[in-house]
Amino acid sequence: MQALPIVIGLLLFLGLIIWLNWWTQKKTLANLRALAGRLGLQLTAPPSALGGGGMVSGAQQGRAVRFWTYTTGSGKSRQTWCAVGVRPRAVGGLQFELQRQNFGTKVMEWFGAKEIQVGDAGFDAAWFVQTNQPEFLAAALVPEIREKLMADAADAREGGYKLADGEVRFALRDNFTSEKAIARLEARLPVLHDLADVAEVFAADQPAR
């Protein structure tokens, strides 16, 4: 009889986990379907039964677009990210990353990371910009693009842009159960297309091989 409360507690705990996974999957699926409907995209990977995940993808302005989640780290350091990506038609070897100025970027500078300056004091104070083409990118980040980036900087301190594996991405530490996170990712699409334009201009200027 002494073990009965323990068994009941374990069953209640297991039931809570199952319910949370069900709720997470249901909420994620509803949010992703709504996102796909708003943007004219497709739900190409539904969330898993274990919760989280899922992908919405399709095309905009002749470019592949996707919303997805991924994890970094393991164990207690494991983190879930949700992201939106736009794939330029060509990249031409350009690489860049734009992060909010914070303690982490200061540490990066202490260890030798180099950032570029675009000559806009407010922008340079807000964003830590790295690239393998400093002169080109400093000129390519025109006032219209900087204005959109500054609007994002005012929205929240977290989130960054990166051109990686032929795709311009913006990621947040969150998941698709959060309507606020999805709205923020969705709002980043215009500047992602602008940054994809930048990559395509750079690629077009490269000599043919």
Phi, psi and chi 1 to 4 in degrees:
 res  aa     phi    psi   chi1   chi2   chi3   chi4
   1 MET       -  -30.9  -67.0  -63.2  -66.1      -
   2 GLN   -64.2  -26.5  -67.1  179.9  -11.7      -
   3 ALA   -81.2  -14.4      -      -      -      -
   4 LEU   -60.2  -46.7 -176.9   59.5      -      -
   5 PRO   -60.2  -35.4  -25.0   35.6      -      -
   6 ILE   -65.3  -44.0  -62.7  175.8      -      -
   7 VAL   -62.8  -44.1  172.4      -      -      -
   8 ILE   -62.2  -42.2  -67.2  174.4      -      -
   9 GLY   -61.7  -41.6      -      -      -      -
  10 LEU   -65.2  -40.6  -71.8  174.3      -      -
  11 LEU   -65.6  -40.4  -70.5  174.7      -      -
  12 LEU   -65.0  -40.6  -70.7  173.9      -      -
  13 PHE   -64.5  -43.8 -179.8   70.2      -      -
  14 LEU   -63.1  -40.9  178.9   60.6      -      -
  15 GLY   -63.0  -37.9      -      -      -      -
  16 LEU   -64.6  -41.6  177.6   61.3      -      -
  17 ILE   -62.9  -45.0  -68.5  176.4      -      -
  18 ILE   -61.2  -43.3  -67.0  172.6      -      -
  19 TRP   -64.2  -41.7 -179.6   85.4      -      -
  20 LEU   -64.1  -40.9  -75.3  173.9      -      -
  21 ASN   -63.9  -42.3  -78.1  -23.2      -      -
  22 TRP   -62.7  -46.0  170.9   83.5      -      -
  23 TRP   -63.0  -42.9  179.7   88.1      -      -
  24 THR   -61.5  -44.9  -61.6      -      -      -
  25 GLN   -63.9  -43.6 -176.4 -177.4   21.0      -
  26 LYS   -64.1  -45.8 -178.5  178.8  179.0 -179.2
  27 LYS   -65.2  -43.7 -179.3   68.6  171.1  177.6
  28 THR   -61.9  -45.4  -60.7      -      -      -
  29 LEU   -61.2  -44.9 -177.7   59.5      -      -
  30 ALA   -62.7  -43.5      -      -      -      -
  31 ASN   -65.3  -41.2  -74.6  -12.5      -      -
  32 LEU   -70.5  -36.5  -69.2  179.7      -      -
  33 ARG   -64.2  -41.3  -78.8  175.5  171.8  167.3
  34 ALA   -64.7  -41.5      -      -      -      -
  35 LEU   -61.8  -47.5  173.7   66.9      -      -
  36 ALA   -60.2  -41.1      -      -      -      -
  37 GLY   -64.4  -40.1      -      -      -      -
  38 ARG   -66.1  -36.5  -72.7 -166.2  -58.5  -88.2
  39 LEU  -101.8   -1.4  -60.8  179.7      -      -
  40 GLY    69.9   32.0      -      -      -      -
  41 LEU  -106.5 -173.8  -56.6  176.0      -      -
  42 GLN  -124.3  146.3  -65.7   79.0   44.3      -
  43 LEU   -80.1   99.7  177.4   64.9      -      -
  44 THR   -94.2  -15.0   47.3      -      -      -
  45 ALA  -148.6  108.2      -      -      -      -
  46 PRO   -69.3  158.5   25.1  -33.3      -      -
  47 PRO   -63.5  152.4   22.4  -33.2      -      -
  48 SER   -79.2  164.4   70.4      -      -      -
  49 ALA   -67.5  -17.9      -      -      -      -
  50 LEU   -86.5    1.2  -63.7  177.8      -      -
  51 GLY    97.6  151.3      -      -      -      -
  52 GLY    74.0 -166.0      -      -      -      -
  53 GLY    73.1 -159.2      -      -      -      -
  54 GLY    94.1  153.2      -      -      -      -
  55 MET  -148.5  139.7  179.7 -175.4  -66.4      -
  56 VAL  -119.3  132.4  165.6      -      -      -
  57 SER  -150.0  170.2   61.6      -      -      -
  58 GLY   161.6 -149.8      -      -      -      -
  59 ALA  -131.4  144.0      -      -      -      -
  60 GLN  -141.5  133.3  -83.5 -169.1  -12.9      -
  61 GLN    52.7   34.1  -58.5  179.1   27.6      -
  62 GLY    75.4   13.2      -      -      -      -
  63 ARG  -122.7  148.5  -60.1 -177.1  179.2  113.4
  64 ALA   -72.6  134.7      -      -      -      -
  65 VAL  -128.4  142.4  172.4      -      -      -
  66 ARG  -149.7  151.8   64.1  170.9  177.9  153.9
  67 PHE  -119.6  129.8  -67.1   76.4      -      -
  68 TRP  -155.6  173.5   78.7  104.4      -      -
  69 THR  -123.0  157.3   61.8      -      -      -
  70 TYR  -154.3  168.2   61.9   94.4      -      -
  71 THR  -123.7  152.9   59.3      -      -      -
  72 THR  -128.9  154.9   57.4      -      -      -
  73 GLY    73.4 -174.8      -      -      -      -
  74 SER  -151.8  162.8   59.7      -      -      -
  75 GLY    62.0 -134.5      -      -      -      -
  76 LYS   -68.9  -20.5  -67.4 -177.5  178.8  179.7
  77 SER   -92.6    4.1   62.8      -      -      -
  78 ARG   -66.6  131.6 -177.1 -177.7  177.2   90.2
  79 GLN  -130.8  143.6  -66.9 -179.5  -32.7      -
  80 THR  -103.7  133.7  -61.4      -      -      -
  81 TRP  -121.4  145.6  -60.5   75.2      -      -
  82 CYS  -116.5  145.6   54.7      -      -      -
  83 ALA  -144.9  159.4      -      -      -      -
  84 VAL  -128.7  139.6   55.0      -      -      -
  85 GLY  -135.5  145.6      -      -      -      -
  86 VAL  -125.0  129.0  172.5      -      -      -
  87 ARG   -99.1  112.7 -173.8  168.6  -66.4  -83.8
  88 PRO   -61.3  156.9  -19.2   31.7      -      -
  89 ARG   -69.8  -25.8  -60.6  174.3 -173.3   88.0
  90 ALA  -155.7  154.0      -      -      -      -
  91 VAL  -121.2  -41.4  172.6      -      -      -
  92 GLY    70.0   22.5      -      -      -      -
  93 GLY    90.5   -1.5      -      -      -      -
  94 LEU   -68.6  139.2  178.2   64.9      -      -
  95 GLN  -133.1  141.7  -60.0  173.7   22.8      -
  96 PHE  -159.6  159.5   59.8   72.2      -      -
  97 GLU  -147.6  132.9 -176.5  169.0    6.3      -
  98 LEU  -120.5  119.2  -65.2   84.1      -      -
  99 GLN  -124.6  153.3  -54.5  174.5   65.0      -
 100 ARG   -65.0  138.6  -73.1  -59.7  -47.4  -82.6
 101 GLN   -64.7  126.2  -65.8  -83.0   10.0      -
 102 ASN  -159.2 -172.7   53.4   37.3      -      -
 103 PHE   -61.1  -37.4  179.1   73.1      -      -
 104 GLY   -61.1  -41.2      -      -      -      -
 105 THR   -70.6  -30.4   59.1      -      -      -
 106 LYS   -63.1  -42.6  -67.8  -62.9 -177.6 -175.0
 107 VAL   -61.7  -41.7  172.0      -      -      -
 108 MET   -59.1  -40.9  -69.0  169.5   59.8      -
 109 GLU   -64.5  -40.4  -73.4 -173.1  -80.4      -
 110 TRP   -59.6  -31.5  -64.9  -20.0      -      -
 111 PHE   -94.9   13.7  -76.7   91.2      -      -
 112 GLY   102.0    2.0      -      -      -      -
 113 ALA   -65.3  137.6      -      -      -      -
 114 LYS  -107.3  133.6  -58.3  -64.4 -176.5 -177.7
 115 GLU  -113.8  158.9   66.1  170.0  -41.5      -
 116 ILE  -101.7  157.7   67.9  167.8      -      -
 117 GLN  -114.4  135.9  -57.8  -71.0  -51.2      -
 118 VAL   -99.8   -5.1  -57.3      -      -      -
 119 GLY    91.5    5.3      -      -      -      -
 120 ASP  -108.6  109.1  178.0  -28.4      -      -
 121 ALA   -58.7  -44.0      -      -      -      -
 122 GLY   -63.9  -43.8      -      -      -      -
 123 PHE   -66.2  -46.3 -179.3   84.6      -      -
 124 ASP   -63.0  -30.8  -70.0  -27.4      -      -
 125 ALA   -75.0  -25.6      -      -      -      -
 126 ALA   -92.3  -31.8      -      -      -      -
 127 TRP  -122.2  139.0  -72.0   96.7      -      -
 128 PHE  -102.9  110.1 -174.2   85.4      -      -
 129 VAL  -113.3  125.8 -177.4      -      -      -
 130 GLN  -122.2  144.3  -64.9  175.6  -76.6      -
 131 THR  -162.4  159.0 -179.6      -      -      -
 132 ASN   -90.3    0.8   63.9  -22.3      -      -
 133 GLN  -133.9   71.3  -60.6  -67.0  -27.2      -
 134 PRO   -61.7  -43.8   17.2  -29.4      -      -
 135 GLU   -66.1  -43.5  -67.8 -175.8    4.2      -
 136 PHE   -63.9  -49.1  169.1   80.6      -      -
 137 LEU   -68.1  -37.0 -169.7   62.2      -      -
 138 ALA   -59.7  -37.9      -      -      -      -
 139 ALA   -78.0  -32.1      -      -      -      -
 140 ALA   -75.5  -24.0      -      -      -      -
 141 LEU   -80.1   75.4  -67.6  176.0      -      -
 142 VAL   -71.6  165.2  -64.0      -      -      -
 143 PRO   -52.3  -37.7  -29.9   36.1      -      -
 144 GLU   -61.9  -43.0  179.5 -175.9   -0.2      -
 145 ILE   -69.9  -42.6  -63.1  177.8      -      -
 146 ARG   -61.3  -36.9  -63.0 -159.6  -56.6  -90.7
 147 GLU   -62.7  -42.1 -178.4  179.0   -8.5      -
 148 LYS   -66.3  -39.8  -67.4  176.6 -176.8  178.4
 149 LEU   -66.0  -38.5  -71.1  165.4      -      -
 150 MET   -67.8  -33.6  -70.6  -59.0  -72.1      -
 151 ALA   -62.8  -38.8      -      -      -      -
 152 ASP   -68.5  -38.5  175.0   51.0      -      -
 153 ALA   -62.1  -33.7      -      -      -      -
 154 ALA   -75.9  -20.8      -      -      -      -
 155 ASP   -73.4  -42.7 -178.5   35.0      -      -
 156 ALA  -167.1  157.8      -      -      -      -
 157 ARG   -83.0  -16.0  -66.6 -161.0   60.8   81.0
 158 GLU   -98.9  150.8 -171.4  179.3  -28.4      -
 159 GLY   116.4  143.1      -      -      -      -
 160 GLY  -152.1  163.9      -      -      -      -
 161 TYR  -111.8  143.4  -60.3   84.2      -      -
 162 LYS  -152.3  136.8 -174.1  174.8 -175.7  179.0
 163 LEU   -95.2  107.6  175.0   56.3      -      -
 164 ALA  -140.2  136.6      -      -      -      -
 165 ASP    53.4   38.9  -58.9  -36.8      -      -
 166 GLY    73.8   20.0      -      -      -      -
 167 GLU  -139.5  135.3 -176.8  179.1   53.9      -
 168 VAL   -89.6  124.1 -174.2      -      -      -
 169 ARG  -126.2  152.5  -57.4  169.6  177.6  173.1
 170 PHE  -132.4  130.0  178.0   84.4      -      -
 171 ALA  -132.1  150.4      -      -      -      -
 172 LEU  -132.0  148.6  -67.3  170.3      -      -
 173 ARG   -79.8   93.4  -81.7 -178.1  -66.5 -172.5
 174 ASP  -170.6 -171.1 -146.1  -38.7      -      -
 175 ASN  -143.7  176.5   58.8   62.7      -      -
 176 PHE   -81.8    5.9  -70.6  138.3      -      -
 177 THR   -76.8  -16.0   62.6      -      -      -
 178 SER   -91.5  111.3  169.3      -      -      -
 179 GLU   -65.7  -32.4  -65.3  174.7    3.9      -
 180 LYS   -64.9  -42.0 -177.9  177.5  179.2 -179.7
 181 ALA   -64.9  -42.7      -      -      -      -
 182 ILE   -62.1  -43.1  -69.8  176.4      -      -
 183 ALA   -61.5  -38.6      -      -      -      -
 184 ARG   -69.1  -40.9 -171.4  159.7  178.9 -121.4
 185 LEU   -61.3  -46.1  -66.5  177.8      -      -
 186 GLU   -60.3  -39.1 -172.4  176.6  -12.2      -
 187 ALA   -68.8  -15.9      -      -      -      -
 188 ARG   -86.0   -8.2  -56.9  -82.0   65.4   80.2
 189 LEU   -56.7  -44.5  -85.2  171.2      -      -
 190 PRO   -57.7  -43.9  -28.1   37.5      -      -
 191 VAL   -72.9  -29.7   73.5      -      -      -
 192 LEU   -64.3  -39.1  -72.7  172.8      -      -
 193 HIS   -66.8  -36.7  -80.9  -68.5      -      -
 194 ASP   -62.4  -43.4  -72.9  -17.7      -      -
 195 LEU   -68.7  -31.2  -66.4  173.3      -      -
 196 ALA   -66.2  -37.8      -      -      -      -
 197 ASP   -57.9  -43.9  -74.6  -22.4      -      -
 198 VAL   -58.2  -46.2  167.9      -      -      -
 199 ALA   -62.4  -40.4      -      -      -      -
 200 GLU   -68.8  -37.1  -69.2  171.6    1.9      -
 201 VAL   -63.3  -44.0  168.1      -      -      -
 202 PHE   -60.9  -44.4  178.7   81.5      -      -
 203 ALA   -62.6  -38.5      -      -      -      -
 204 ALA   -67.9  -26.2      -      -      -      -
 205 ASP   -84.0   -6.9  -71.9  -17.6      -      -
 206 GLN   -79.6  139.8  -59.0  -50.4  -63.8      -
 207 PRO   -63.9  143.0   23.3  -32.8      -      -
 208 ALA   -66.2  143.1      -      -      -      -
 209 ARG  -104.6      -  -65.6 -177.0  179.0  179.4
